[in-house]
Amino acid sequence: MNNVSTPLANEQPLTFHAPHKSPAAKARVAQRVWTVQEIKELLELPFNDLMFQAQTVHRAHFDPNLVELATLLSVKTGGCPEDCGYCPQSVHFDTGVEAGKLMGVEAVRAAALEAKAAGATRFCMGAAWRAPKDRDVEAVAELVKTVKDTGLEACATLGMLADGHAEILRDAGLDYYNHNLDSAPDFYGDVITTRDFQDRLDTLVRVRNAGVSVCCGGIVGMGESRLQRAGLIAELANLAPYPESVPINHLVKVEGTPLANQADLDPLEFVRTIAVARITMPLARVRLSAGRQTMSDAVQALCFVAGANSIFYGDKLLTTPNPQGNADLELFERLGLKTGQPVPRP
């Protein structure tokens, strides 16, 4: 397996020191290193050619009609000291989101059981911290155990982790840790100033070395160029190994945030990004994530054709709206899609 993480000259390669145990990692024999230019050329293919290539890769590795349902719950909302320009939970912006305390075990258990009854197979918990303290991680570990007791996969996104934190979560049964790169390195400072890109990579190393599967993606539509979208995908695809789960988010514009008036991204450009993520990370679950509320059924259908095989399912994503579950299931029925846990074929 290639341990070169990025084609960008100023970036340090990520080398993971612990063997990874996920089915996707076991299935890999070799991993290609992609240049930003190669990925940009993929994004610029004629749309039909790009879709054909993405669908071919998807069919080679997954059941093309099987989609994972994941539910996201904000277990600790608001009060985050970061200044991420897209986020309504930042203390720097007046968005009407009030800071709350960490949810208790019984409330999380009830939410997890409700999600399972609705068909979800993965339960993701988000907490608005820059970096949790030891006591915070220990408290979330109890929530992880609670979710695992329901039979669901457990995922958490808590911010930047210190040494030893990933191991605590792993021992509690955590399956995935989400920590998005958000954007290409050369666009990162335009959106966030309270941390840098390397901080994100450092947490990913800790998660991977603890043997926890990585959920890592980004956000498109924040004003980045196509070349910078290519740079984001290159960073993800050249992680060694690349993430098992890759959420591709469309910017949700929230009043009060710096990006509230950002110009809309062409929906077909979003579909292209999904397709290129599938081509460059063939064994990952590519998740159609935030922003579906404003997408037409036709655009979502194109995303599934492009290789998306996971969605966030439920009426709310942390603090922003999401299509209602019934609407998703109705769309799946019209498209002939099934729900379940996509497992990559060797």
C-alpha positions in Angstrom: 0.0 0.0 0.0 1.3 3.4 -1.0 2.0 5.7 1.9 2.2 8.9 -0.1 -0.7 11.0 0.9 -0.7 14.0 -1.4 0.8 15.3 -4.6 1.1 18.9 -3.2 4.7 19.8 -2.6 4.3 21.5 0.8 2.2 18.8 2.4 3.6 16.1 4.7 2.5 12.5 3.9 0.3 10.7 6.3 1.7 7.4 7.4 -0.5 5.2 9.7 1.4 3.0 12.0 -1.3 0.6 13.1 -2.8 -2.1 10.8 -6.4 -1.1 9.8 -9.1 -3.7 10.2 -12.0 -2.5 8.1 -13.4 -4.6 5.3 -12.5 -1.9 2.8 -8.9 -1.7 3.9 -8.5 -5.5 3.8 -9.9 -5.6 0.3 -7.3 -3.2 -1.1 -4.4 -4.5 -2.9 -2.9 -1.3 -4.2 -3.8 2.3 -4.1 -3.2 4.8 -6.8 -1.7 8.2 -6.1 -3.7 11.0 -7.9 -2.4 14.4 -8.9 -4.6 17.4 -8.6 -4.4 17.9 -12.4 -5.6 14.3 -13.1 -8.6 14.9 -10.9 -9.3 18.2 -12.5 -9.2 16.5 -15.9 -11.8 14.0 -14.6 -14.0 16.9 -13.4 -13.8 18.4 -16.9 -14.8 15.2 -18.8 -18.0 15.4 -20.9 -20.8 14.7 -18.4 -21.9 11.4 -20.0 -18.3 10.1 -20.1 -17.7 11.0 -16.5 -21.0 9.4 -15.4 -20.2 6.2 -17.4 -16.8 5.9 -15.8 -18.1 6.5 -12.3 -21.0 4.0 -12.8 -18.5 1.4 -14.1 -16.3 1.8 -11.1 -19.3 1.7 -8.7 -20.7 -1.5 -10.3 -17.3 -3.2 -10.1 -17.1 -2.8 -6.4 -20.7 -2.4 -5.0 -24.3 -3.4 -5.5 -25.3 -0.3 -7.5 -28.8 -0.3 -6.1 -28.0 -0.5 -2.4 -27.8 2.7 -0.3 -26.8 3.1 3.4 -29.0 5.1 5.7 -27.1 7.0 8.4 -28.7 9.2 11.1 -27.0 12.2 12.5 -27.8 13.6 16.0 -26.3 16.7 17.6 -25.5 15.5 21.1 -23.9 18.8 22.1 -25.1 21.9 20.2 -23.6 25.4 19.8 -21.0 27.3 21.7 -18.1 26.3 19.4 -15.1 28.6 19.6 -14.1 27.9 16.0 -14.9 30.4 13.2 -15.8 28.0 10.4 -17.6 30.3 7.9 -20.3 27.8 7.1 -21.2 26.8 10.6 -24.3 28.1 12.6 -22.9 26.6 15.8 -19.9 29.0 16.0 -19.9 31.6 18.8 -18.6 34.1 16.3 -21.9 34.3 14.4 -25.4 35.3 15.4 -27.5 32.5 13.9 -30.0 31.9 16.7 -28.4 28.6 17.7 -28.2 28.4 21.5 -25.4 26.5 23.3 -26.5 23.3 25.1 -25.1 20.6 27.3 -24.1 17.1 26.3 -27.2 14.8 26.0 -27.6 12.0 28.5 -27.5 8.3 27.9 -31.3 7.7 27.9 -32.0 10.5 25.4 -29.4 9.1 23.0 -30.6 5.6 23.5 -34.2 6.7 22.5 -32.9 8.5 19.5 -30.8 5.6 18.4 -33.7 3.2 18.7 -35.9 5.5 16.7 -33.3 5.7 14.0 -33.0 2.0 13.9 -36.8 1.5 13.6 -36.7 3.9 10.7 -34.2 1.8 8.9 -30.8 3.5 9.7 -27.8 1.2 10.1 -25.3 3.8 11.3 -25.8 6.4 14.1 -23.6 9.4 14.1 -23.2 11.8 17.0 -21.9 15.3 16.6 -20.7 17.6 19.4 -19.7 21.3 18.8 -16.3 21.3 20.4 -13.0 22.6 19.0 -11.2 19.8 20.9 -12.9 17.7 23.6 -11.4 17.5 27.1 -10.6 14.1 28.6 -13.9 14.1 30.6 -15.8 14.9 27.4 -14.4 12.0 25.6 -15.1 9.7 28.5 -18.7 10.9 28.5 -19.1 10.4 24.8 -17.6 6.9 25.2 -20.7 6.0 27.4 -22.9 7.3 24.6 -21.0 5.1 22.1 -21.7 2.0 24.3 -25.3 2.9 24.4 -25.6 3.1 20.6 -23.7 -0.1 20.1 -26.1 -1.8 22.5 -28.9 -1.0 20.0 -27.1 -2.9 17.3 -26.2 0.1 15.2 -22.8 1.2 13.9 -21.5 4.1 16.0 -19.9 7.2 14.6 -18.8 10.4 16.3 -17.5 13.8 15.3 -16.2 15.8 18.3 -13.5 18.0 16.8 -9.7 17.6 17.2 -8.6 14.6 19.3 -5.6 14.5 21.6 -3.3 11.5 22.1 -5.3 8.6 23.7 -8.8 10.0 22.9 -9.3 7.8 19.8 -8.3 4.7 21.9 -10.9 5.5 24.5 -13.6 5.8 21.9 -12.4 2.6 20.1 -12.6 0.6 23.4 -16.1 1.8 23.8 -17.0 0.3 20.4 -16.8 3.3 18.1 -16.8 2.2 14.5 -16.2 5.5 12.6 -14.8 8.9 13.6 -15.8 11.7 11.3 -13.4 14.6 10.8 -13.8 16.4 7.5 -11.0 18.1 5.6 -13.6 20.6 4.5 -11.7 22.1 1.5 -8.4 22.0 -0.4 -5.4 23.2 1.6 -5.0 26.5 -0.4 -8.7 27.4 0.2 -8.9 26.4 3.9 -7.8 29.7 5.3 -10.5 31.5 3.4 -13.1 29.7 5.4 -11.5 28.9 8.8 -8.8 30.9 10.7 -9.0 29.3 14.2 -7.2 26.1 13.1 -5.1 25.0 10.1 -5.3 22.2 7.6 -2.5 20.2 9.4 -4.6 20.1 12.6 -7.2 18.1 10.6 -4.6 15.7 9.3 -3.1 15.2 12.8 -6.5 14.0 14.2 -6.9 11.6 11.2 -3.6 10.0 12.0 -4.6 9.5 15.6 -7.9 7.9 14.6 -6.4 5.6 12.0 -3.6 4.5 14.3 -6.2 3.6 16.9 -7.8 1.2 14.4 -11.0 3.2 14.1 -12.5 3.6 10.6 -12.2 7.1 9.1 -15.2 9.1 7.9 -13.8 12.1 6.1 -15.0 14.3 3.3 -15.6 18.0 2.5 -17.9 20.8 1.6 -18.4 22.2 -1.9 -20.1 25.4 -3.0 -18.2 27.6 -0.6 -16.8 29.8 -3.4 -13.9 27.5 -4.2 -12.7 27.0 -7.8 -13.0 23.7 -9.7 -9.2 23.3 -9.3 -9.7 23.6 -5.5 -12.5 21.0 -5.6 -9.9 18.8 -7.4 -7.4 19.6 -4.6 -9.9 18.5 -1.9 -10.6 15.2 -3.7 -6.8 14.7 -4.1 -6.2 15.1 -0.4 -8.9 12.6 0.4 -8.0 10.0 -2.2 -4.3 10.1 -1.4 -4.7 9.4 2.3 -3.2 6.0 2.9 -5.6 4.3 3.1 -8.3 6.7 1.9 -11.4 7.0 4.1 -13.9 4.1 4.4 -16.7 6.7 4.4 -16.6 10.0 2.3 -19.4 12.5 3.0 -19.7 15.1 0.2 -21.6 18.1 1.6 -23.2 20.9 -0.4 -23.0 24.2 1.5 -26.1 24.9 3.5 -26.4 28.7 3.6 -27.4 29.8 7.1 -28.4 33.4 7.8 -25.8 35.0 10.1 -22.8 33.1 8.8 -20.2 34.6 6.5 -21.2 32.3 3.6 -25.0 33.0 3.9 -24.9 34.9 0.6 -22.6 32.7 -1.3 -23.6 32.2 -5.0 -25.2 28.8 -5.7 -23.1 26.1 -7.1 -24.2 24.5 -10.4 -26.0 21.3 -9.3 -24.3 19.3 -12.1 -20.9 20.4 -10.6 -21.9 18.8 -7.4 -22.8 15.6 -9.3 -19.4 15.7 -10.9 -17.8 15.9 -7.5 -19.6 12.8 -6.4 -18.6 11.0 -9.5 -14.9 11.9 -9.1 -15.0 10.8 -5.5 -16.3 7.4 -6.6 -13.7 7.0 -9.3 -10.8 8.0 -7.0 -12.0 6.1 -3.9 -13.7 3.0 -5.4 -14.1 1.1 -2.1 -15.4 3.9 0.0 -19.0 4.6 0.9 -19.6 7.9 -0.8 -22.2 9.8 1.2 -24.7 12.3 -0.3 -24.7 14.5 2.8 -25.7 18.0 3.8 -27.6 20.2 1.2 -30.1 17.6 0.0 -32.9 19.8 1.2 -32.4 22.1 -1.8 -31.7 19.4 -4.3 -34.3 18.2 -6.8 -35.1 14.5 -7.0 -33.5 14.4 -10.4 -30.2 15.8 -9.0 -30.2 13.3 -6.2 -30.9 10.5 -8.7 -27.9 11.6 -10.7 -25.8 11.5 -7.6 -26.8 7.8 -7.1 -25.9 7.1 -10.7 -22.6 8.8 -10.1 -21.8 6.4 -7.2 -23.2 7.8 -4.0 -24.3 4.8 -1.9 -25.0 6.5 1.5 -27.2 9.3 2.7 -27.9 11.0 6.0 -31.5 10.0 6.8 -33.8 12.0 9.1 -35.5 15.4 9.3 -32.4 17.3 10.7 -28.6 17.4 10.3 -27.2 18.8 13.5 -28.9 22.2 13.2 -30.0 22.4 9.6 -33.0 20.8 7.8 -32.8 17.5 5.9 -35.4 15.9 3.6 -38.1 14.0 5.6 -37.6 10.2 5.8 -40.8 9.4 3.9 -39.6 11.6 1.0 -36.4 9.7 0.8 -38.1 6.3 0.9 -40.5 7.4 -1.8 -37.6 8.5 -4.0 -35.8 5.2 -3.4 -39.0 3.3 -4.4 -39.2 5.3 -7.6 -35.6 4.7 -8.4 -35.7 1.0 -7.4 -33.1 1.4 -4.7 -32.7 -0.8 -1.6 -31.4 0.2 1.8 -28.8 -1.7 3.7 -25.0 -1.7 4.4 -22.9 -1.6 1.2 -19.9 -3.9 1.5 -17.1 -3.5 -1.1 -16.4 -6.6 -3.2 -12.7 -7.5 -3.4 
